[in-house]
């Protein structure tokens, strides 16, 4: 089990929470809530060790489009980078709904 943390600058204040996905059988969940500062703070708990660079690349790509000040908790059970990006985008979309 590996725990990773990342921080990104943010421009947009959030007022809602979002929860997408489930942990189990190669999937992951994303819990997103408003941050109290002007940053997005991401906490990743993953069952797969040694992929910090891959996580950073996926998150860099996501935060190239998402500017919300959020606390994001990701609980991973071996999801692929494509699934990670999909779940993050689903959480962002849930905020707009």
DAZI-V755158 format. One record per pair of residues at least 4 apart in sequence whose C-alpha atoms are under 7 Angstrom apart, sorted by the first residue. I is the first residue (numbers start at 1). GAP is how many residues later the second one is. Records with the same first field share a line. If there is no record, write none. Layout:
I->GAP, GAP
This chain:
1->44, 45, 46, 47, 48
2->43, 44, 45, 46, 47
3->41, 42, 43
4->39, 40, 41
5->37, 38, 39
6->35, 36, 37
7->32, 33, 34, 35
8->31, 32, 33
9->29, 30, 31
10->28, 29, 30, 57, 58, 59
11->27, 56, 57, 58
12->55, 56, 57
13->55, 56
14->20, 54, 55, 56
15->19
16->17, 18, 79
17->15, 16, 17, 78
18->13, 14, 15, 73, 76, 77
19->11, 12, 13, 72
20->9, 10, 11, 67, 70, 71
21->7, 8, 9, 66
22->5, 6, 7
23->4, 5, 6, 52, 53, 54
24->4, 53
25->52
26->51, 52, 53
27->49, 50, 51, 52
28->46, 47, 48, 49, 51
29->45, 46, 47
30->42, 43, 44, 45, 57, 58, 61
31->41, 42, 43
32->38, 39, 40, 41
33->37, 38, 39
34->35, 36, 37
35->5, 34, 35, 36
37->32
38->31
39->30, 31
40->28, 29, 30, 31
41->29, 30, 31
42->29, 30, 31
43->29, 30, 31
44->29, 30, 31
45->29, 30, 31
46->29, 30, 31
47->29, 30, 31
48->30
51->4
52->4
53->4
54->4
55->4
56->4
57->4
58->4, 23, 27
59->4
60->4
62->4, 23
63->4
79->4, 5
80->4
81->4
82->4
83->4
84->4
85->4
86->4
87->4
88->4
89->4
90->4
91->4
92->4
93->4
